[in-house]
C-alpha cells in the first residue's frame, strides 16, 4: 500500500498536475479533496470531466466517474462482483477504493487518453427499432455507421503513419535534396530562357506551348476522371447484381421454406463455420508454423557434406530399429484394452479425415461458386458494353441509380467540407493553445519583473486605464451622435420590443408548462434510474455468486471424473495381472508336462540351470588357463631367446661370407688367423 501511495504522489507532483504533495499531506486529504484529485486525473484523460465536484451532486459525480471508468475498462481489485460496495466507496471518497483507481489511471495515462478519445467517436448510439422504421432516421443511422467505419480506417492509417519510422533527419535530407534539385531546375530554366530569347516570336511560341501543356493536363485529368467513373459504374453494377442475386436466392429460398428448415440451414452453416474456425484453420496454422520453423532451422544450419548425410542416415536407421523393437514388444504384450483403444483411435482418425475432406470440398465449392458469380458478372458487363444497352432495365433501377449518384456526390462534398473544417479547427485550436500559453508566460515574466522593480500591478492598472479610456472614447462618440437619430432608434426599439413581447407571450406560457413537465419527468427518470441501478447491482452480485458456485461444482465434477477413470484403469491393470498370475498357477499345478513346461517358472528354472552349467564350464577353463600360464610364459620367453640367437647367427654368417672375399680365416688351437 505504501508503494502504491508513493507512486501516486510522485506522479501527481509531476506535469501536468503539479500538486506538490508529500506522503503525509496526501494521506491526510479529506474525502471531498480526494475525489477532486481523482476528478482532476480523469479530466486530464478526458477534458469533458473538468468539473468542480462541490457544485455537483454526489450521485451525479459517482455516475459520471463510473461511466468513464467503464469506458476505460477499469476492473475493481479483489472481488469485483460486489459493485455496490465499490459505488458506495466512490460516492463517499473512501481511500481503499480511490487509491487503486488513481494507481491504475496514473500507470497508463497515455493509453487511456487514446481510449477516451476513441470512445467519443466509436461508442455507438443505440436507436430504438421503432424509430429505425422511418426512412430518414434509417438513412441518417446508416450514414452515421459509415462515418464511424471511415473514422476507424483513418485512425488506423494515422497510427500506421506515426509508427512508419520516418525520422526527421531523413525528411530533412529529402528536403535538402529537393531544394538542390529545385536550384538546378531554376538554373536550367534560366539557360533555356536565354536560348529562347534569341528566337523570333518566342513569346507567342511560349504562350502556345503553355496552352498545349494546359490542354494535355486537362486531357489527362478528363481521361482519369472518365476511367474513375467507369470503374465506379462497373463496381456499382457488380454490387447491384450481387444484391439482386442474393435477393433472388433469398426469395427462392423463402418461397417454399419453413422456419424449421431455415433454422436447420443456419445451424448447419454455424456448425461449419465454427468447425473451420476452431479446428481446421488452427491446425493448418500450426502446421504452417511448424513447417516455417523447420525451414528456418534448415536455413540457419551450415551446408552438410557427404559424411554428415551418412551420419544422419545411420541415426535414422537406428531410430527405425528402436521403433520396430517397441512395436514388437507392444504386439507381444497383446493387451485387450490397447486393442480396443486402437480401434477407437482408428475410427476417430478416419472420421476426422473424412470431416476435413468434406470441409475442404465445401470450401472449394464455395470458392468455385464465388468465382463463377464473378465470371457471370464480367460476362454480363461485356455483353452490355458490346450491345450498348443496359442489362438490367426498369424505371426503379434508374431512379435508384440517380438517387445513389446524387447522394454519393453530396456525401463526398459534405465529407470534404467536414474534413477541411476539422483540419482548420485543429490548426486554430493549436494556435489558440500556443497563444494562450505564450500570453501566460509573458504575464508571468511581467509580474516577476514588476515584483523585482517594486511596481507590482503596474501592467494591470495600465490595462485598466486603457480600457477606461477606450470606453470614454466610445461614450464620447455615442454622445456625438445627433439627438434625432437616437430618438428614432429608441422608437424603433420600443416598437420592436413590444412586437416581440406580444409574439413571445404565448410561447413563454407554453415554455413554463413544458419546463415544469420536464422537471417532473427528470425527477421520475432519476428515481427509476436509481431503482434500476440498485436492482442491477443486486442481480449482478447474485449472478456472480451463482457463477462461482457452478464453477466450483464443475471443478469437483471434473476431479471426481478423473479419479473415476484412474481407478478404472488401475482395476483393469490389476485384473490383467491377476489373470496372468492365475494362468501361471494353473500351468504350474497341472499334471500335464507340456502345460507345465509352458509355465514361466519352468522356463526360468531351465534358463538358470543352463546358465549355471555354462558358468561352471567357464570357471574350469579359467582354472586350466591359470595353471598353464606360468609354463607357457617360460616357453614363450625361451622361443624369443631362441629367435634372437638364430638372428645373431645369421648376422655372423653373413659377416663371415663378406670377409672370405678379402682373405681366409683359419682356426687353430682356439685362435683365429686371417690370411690375405
N, C-alpha and C positions, 0 to 999 in steps of 0.2 A: 504493500500500500504506500509506503514512504517513497519507493522508486517511482511509483505512478504519480504521486503529488509533485515530486521533484521534476519529472518530465513535463508535467502540465505547467508548472511555474516557469521553467526555463523557456518554454515555447511562448507563454503569454508575455514574457518580458522582451521577446524579440519583435521584429517587424512582422506584421503591421499593427500589432496590438499595443505594445509598449506600455504595459500595465505597472511596471516597477513593483512587483510583488516579491516577497520572500515567503519561506515556508510557514512562518508564524502568522503573518498578515493574511495569507491566502487561507490558511486553516481556520482563522477567526472570522471569516466573512459570514454575514447573515444569509439566510436562505434567499431573500429577495436579491441581494447583491450577487449571490452565486448564480441565480437564474439569469441575471443581467449579463454576467460573464459568458454563460452558455449561449445567450441570445446574440452577443457580440461575435462569438465564434461562428454561429450559424449565419449571421449577417455577412461575415467575410466569405463564406461559401456561397450564399445566395443573397444578393443585395436586396431582395424583396423583404427580408426578415429584419430590416433596420427599424426597430420599434422600441419605444420606451415602455417596459413592462409595467411601470407604475400607472400608466394611462390605459392599461388593458386589463380585462377581466382574467382571473387565473384559469378559468375553463377555456377561454379562447386562446390563452398562451399555451396551455398544455395541448390543445387540439392542433394549433399551428405547428408546434415543435414535433408532435407525434407524426403529423402528415409529412413533414420534411424528413424526419428520420426514417419513415417508411420508404420514401422515395430514394433515400441514400442507402437503403437496405441494411439498417443497423439492427443487430440482434442483441437483446439484453443478455449479460453473462449469467451463468448459473442456470436455474430452472426457468426457461423462457416461457413456460406455459402460464405462469401467474402474471398476466399482463395488467390486472387491476392494481396489484402492488406497485408495479413499475409506473403506471399512470399516476397513482396517488403520490408516490415519491417525487415524480416530476412536477406535480402541482405544488407541493409544499416545499420543494427545493431541498430534498434530502441528499446529504453528501454521498452515501453509498450508491445512490442512483446517478447523481450528476458527475461524480469523478470518472467512472468508466466511460460515460458518454464523451466527456471532454478529452480523455486519453485517446479514445478511438478516433475522434474528429481531428485532433492535432497530429496524429500519426500519418494520416493520408489526406491532407488538406487539398493538395493539387488534384488528386484523383477525384475527390468529392466535388470540387468546383466544376470539373468537367462533367460529372454525372448530373449535378444540379442544372448546369447549362443545357445539357441534352434533354433533361426531363421537361423543361419548359416547352419543347417542341415535339417530343416523342410520346408524351402521355396522351393517349387517345381519349377524346371526349365521347362518352357513351350517349348516343342519341336513341331515345325510345323507338321501338319498331313502328308504333302508330304514326309518329312524325315522319318516318322514312317513306311512308306511302305517298307523301306529297312529292311531285317531280322536282320542284325547285330545291326542296330540302335534300332530296336524294342526290341531285347533281352537285349541290354545294358540299355534301359529305364526301362524295366521290372526289371532287377537286381537292378537298382537304386531305384525303388519304394519299392522293397523287403527290401533293406538295410535301407531305410527310416523307414519302419514299424518295422524292427528289432531294430533300434535305439530308436523308441518310447517305445517299450516294455522294453528294457534295461534301459532306463532313468526312467521309472515308477518303475521298480524293485529297482533301485538305490535310488530313493526318498523314497520308502517304507522301505528300509533298514536303511536310515538315520533317519526316523521317527518311527522306530520299537520300540524304548525305551530301547535298550541295553545300560546300563551305564558302565562306566569304572570300577566302583567298582565291579560290577558283573563279568566283564571279568577278573579282577584281581583275584577275588575269584576262578573263574573257573581255571585260570592258576595255582594258588597255589594248588588247589585240584589235578589238573593233575600232577603237579610236585611231590606231595606226593605219588600219585598212581605210578608214574614212579619210585620213590625211592623204594617203596615196591616191584614193579616188578623186579627191579635190584637185590634187596636182595634175592628175591625168586629164580631168575635165578642163582645167586651165590650158594645158598643152593643146588639147583638141580645139578649144575655142580660138587659140591663136592661129592654128592651122586653118580653121574655117573662115576666119575674118578676111583672109586673102581671096576667098572665092566670091564671085559676083552673086548678088541676090541671096546672100547667106541667111538674112533674117527671114525671108519668105520660105526658104527651104527648111529652116529650123521650125518655123510655125507649122508647116505641112507635116514634118516628121513628128512633132509633138501631137498634132491631131491624129496622125496614124497610130502612134503609141496608145493614145487615149481610146481610140476606137478598138484596137486589138484587146486592150484590157477589158473594155466593155463587152467585147465579143466573148472573151474567156469567161467573164463573170456570168453572162447570159447563158453560155453553154453549161457552166457548172450549175447554175440555178435550174436550168432545164433538166439536167441529169438528176439533181436532187428531187425535183418534182416528180420525175418518172419513178425514181426509187420509192418516194413516198406513196405514189399511186399504186405501185406494184405491191408494196407492203400492206397498204390498206385493202387492196383487192384480195391478197392472200389471207389477211386477217378475217375479212368478211366471209371468204369461202370456208375457212376453218370454223367460224362461228355457225355458218349455215349448215355445214356438215354435222357439227355437234348437235345443232337444233333438230336436224332431221333424224339423227340417230336416237336422240332422246325422245322425240315424238314417236318414232317407230317402236322404241322400247317401252314407252309408256302407253301405247295404244292398246296392247293386249297384255299388259303386265299387271301384276298384283303386288300389293305391299310385301307379301311374303317372299315373292321371287326377287323383288328389288333388294330387300334386306339380305337375302341369301347371297345375291351377287356382290353387294357391298361387303359382306362378311368375307367372301372369298378373296376379293381384292385386298381387303385389310390384312388377311392372313398371308397372302402372297407378298405384299409389301413388307410386312413385319418379318417374314422369313428372309426376304432379301436383305433387309437392314440389319437384323440381329444375328443371322447365321452365315449367309453366303458371302456378303460383302466383307465382314470382318475376317473370315477365313482367307478370302482372296488377298485382302490387305496384308494379313500376317504372312502368307506365302510370298508375296512380293517383297515384303520387308526382309524375310529370311534370305530370299534369292539375292537381293541387293547387298545384304550384309556379307553373304558368301562371295559375291563378285568383288566387293571392296576388299575383302580379306585376300582373295586371289591376286588382285591388282597390287596390293601393298607388299606381298611376298616377292622375294627376288626370283629370277629366272631359274628353272630347275633343269639339271642335266640328266644324262642317262643313268648315272649312279643313283640319283635321288628318285627317279622313276622306278628303278629296280627295288630300292628300299621300300617305297610305298606299296609296290605290288606284293612284296613279301609280307608286309604288315597286313594288307588286305586278305591275303591267303590265310595268315594266322588267325585273324578275326573270324573269317568264314569257318575255319575249322572249329574254333571255340563255339560258334553259333550252332554248328551241326552237332557237336557234343551235347550242348544244352538241350537241343531238340530231341536227341536220342534219350537223354535222361528223363525228359518230360514224358516221352512216349512209354518208357519203361515203367514209370510210376502209374500211368493209366488211371488217374483219379476220376471218378464219375462226375464230381462237381465241376472240375475244369472242363470236362467234355460238354456238359450242359451249357456252361457259360460260353464256351467257344461257339456252340450252335447259336446261342442268342446273339453273340457278338457278330457272327457271320450274317445272321438275318438283319440285325440293325445296320451293319455296313452296307448290305445290299439295298435296304430301304433308303438309307441316306444317299447312296449313289443314284438311285432312281429319282429321288426327290431333286437332287442337284441337276440331273439331266433334264427333268421336266421343267425346272425353273429356267435353265438355260434356253430350252426350246421356246418357252413362253416369252422370255426376254427377246430372243431373236425374232419371234413372230411380231412382237410389238414394234421392234425397230424396223422390221420389214414393212409393217403397216404404215408407220410414220413416213418412211422413205417413199412408199407408193403414193401416200397422200401428197407429199411434196412434189413428186413427179406429175401427179394429176393436176395440181395447181399450176405447175410450169407449163404443162401442155395446154391447159385452158387459156393461159395468158398468151402463149404462142399463137393459138388459133384466133384469139381476139385481135392480136396485132396483125396477123395475116389477113383476116377478113375485114378489119377496120371497123368492127362493130362490137358492142358490149356483149359479153357472155351472159351476164345477169341483167335482166330488164325489169322494168316496173317503175312506176312513179314513186312508190315508197322508198325504194333504194336510192333514187336520185335525190329525193328530199333529204334522206338521211345523210348522204354523202355531202350535199351542200351545207347542211347544218353542221356536220362534223368539221368541214373545212373552215367554215366561219368561226366555229368555236375554237379550233386549233390556232387560227391566226390571232384571234382575240386573246387567247391564253398566252401565246408566245409574246405578244406585245405587252400584256399586263405583267408577265413574268420578267421580261426585260426591264420594264419600268420599276418593278419591285426590287430587282437586283441593283439597278442604278441607285434607287433611293437608299437601299441598305448600305451600299458602299459609301455613298455620300454621308449618310447618318453616322457610319463608323468613323469616317475621317473627321467629321465635325465633333463627334463625341471625344475622340482622341485629342484634337486640338483644344477643345474646351478643358479637358483634364490637364493638359500641359500648361495652358494659360493660367488656370486656377492655381496649379502647383507653383508656377513661376511667380504669380502675384503674392501667394502666401510667403514664399521665400523672401521676396523683396520687402514685404511688410515686416517680416521678422527681422531682416537685416536693418531696416529703417528704425524699428523700435529699439534694437540693441545700440545703434549709433546714437539715437536720441538719449537713451539712458546713459551712455558714456559721456555725452556732451552736457547732460544735466537739463535737457529740454524735452523730457518725455511728454508726449501728447501734442507735440507741435504740428505733426502732419495731420492728425485728426482735426485739430482746430482750424488748420488751413483749409482742409476739405470742407468743413462746415461753413467757413466764411465764403468759399467759392460757391457752395450750394445756395447760401442765403443771397449772395449777390446775383446768382442766376435767377433765383425766384423773384428777386426785386426787379430785375430787368424784364422778366416775363410780366410781372404785375404792371410795370410802367407801360409796357407795350399794350397790355389789355386796357389800361386807363386811356391810352391814346386813341383808342377807337371812338368812333362817334357815338353819341348817346342814342341817336335814332336807330342805328343798326342793333344796338343792344336791346332796345325796346321791342323791335320787330322779332329779334331772336327769342326774347322772353315770351312774346305772344305765341310764336310758333311752338316753343317748347311746352307752354301750358296747354295749347290745343292738342299737341301730340300726347302729352301725359294723360289728359282727360280721355282721349280716344283709347289709349292703351288700357287705362283703368277700366273703362266700360267694357272693352273686349275681354280683359282678363278676369273680370269679376266672376262669371260662371265657371271659368277654368279653375280659379283659386278655390271655389267651393268644392268642385269635384276633387281637386287635389287634396284638400283637407280630409275628405272622406276616405280617399284612397290611402293616404298616409296612416290614418287610424287603422284601416283594414290591414295595411302592410305590417304595422306594429303587432297587431293581434296574430297575424299569420306567422311572423318571425318568432314570436314568443311560443306559439304552438309547435313550430318546427323545431325550436331548440329543445323543448320538452320531449318531443318524440325522438329527437336525435340522442338525447341523454339516455332515455329508456332503451333505445336500440343499442347504444354503446354498452350499457350495463348488461343487457341480455346477451349481446355478442361475446362480451368478456366471460360471462358465466358459462356459455355454451362452449367457448374455446377451451376454457380450463377443463371442463368435463370431457371434451373430446381428447385432449392431450392425455388425461389420466387413463381413459379407456385405451388409447393407443399404446401407452406404456404397459398396461396390463396384458393387452393382446400380444405385444412384442415379447414380454416375459414368458407368457404361456407358449408361444411358438418356439422360443428357445428351449424351454423344458421339453416340449414335444420332440424337437429335433434331437436333444440329448438322449431322451428315452428310446427314440427310434434307433439311434446309433448303437446304444447299449444292446438293444434287442438283436440287431444284425450281428454285432460282435459275438454275443452269446450263442446265436445260432451257428455261426461259423466255427466257434470253438467246440460246440456239441458235435457238429459233423466231423471235425478232425478227430475228436476223441472216439467217435463211432468207428471211423476208418481204422484207427489204431487198435481199438478193441477187436474189430473183425479180423485184423491181421494176427493179433495175439491168439484168438480162438482157433483160427486155421492152423497156426503153428502148434498149438497144444493138441489138436486133433491128429495132425500128422505125426507128432512125436509119440502120442499114446497108442496110435493104431498098431495092429498086429501085422499089417501088410508091410513087407520090407521095402517095396517100391515107393509107397507113400512116405514111409519113414525116411527113405533116402532123400526125398524132396524137401524135408524139413530143413530149415535154416541152421538149426543146431548141429545136425548131422554133417551138413556141408562145411560148417566152420570147424567142427572137430576133425574132419578129414583133411581140411587145408592145414590145420595146426599140426597134425601128425606128419604130413608131407614136409612142412617147413622144419619140423624138429629133426627128421631124418636127414634132410639136406644140410642143416646146421651141424649135425654130428659128423657127416662125411667131410664137411669143410674143416672142422676142427682137427680131424685125423690127418687130413692133408697138410694143415698148418703145422702140426706136431712133427710130421716126417720132414717137412722143409726145414724146420728149426734144427732138427738133429743132424741133417746133412749139410747144414750151412757152413760149419767150420771146415770140414774136409774139402768141400767144394771150393771154398775160398783159397785154401792152400794149393789145391790143384791148379786153380786159375793163375795163382802167382807163379807156380813152377812153369806153367806154359808161357807166361810172359817173359820169365827169365830165359827160358829156352829159346824163345823168339829173338831176344836181344843177343844171345850167344851166337846163334846162327847168323844174325846180321853182321856181327863182328867178324866172324869167319869169312863171310862173303867179302867184306871190305879188305881183309888181309889177303885173300886170294887174288883179288883184283890188283892190289898193290904189287904182289909177287909177280904177276904176269907183266906188269909195266916195267919192273926192274930187270927182268930176264933179257929184255931187248938191249940194255946198256952193258950188262956184264952177267956173270954167273955167280950165284950164291952157293957155297959148299959148306955143309955142316959136318964138322969132325970134332969128336971129343967134347961135345957140348958147346962148340964155338961155331960162329957163322963167319964165312970168308966171302969176299966179293972179288972175283977175278974179272978184269977188263980185257 
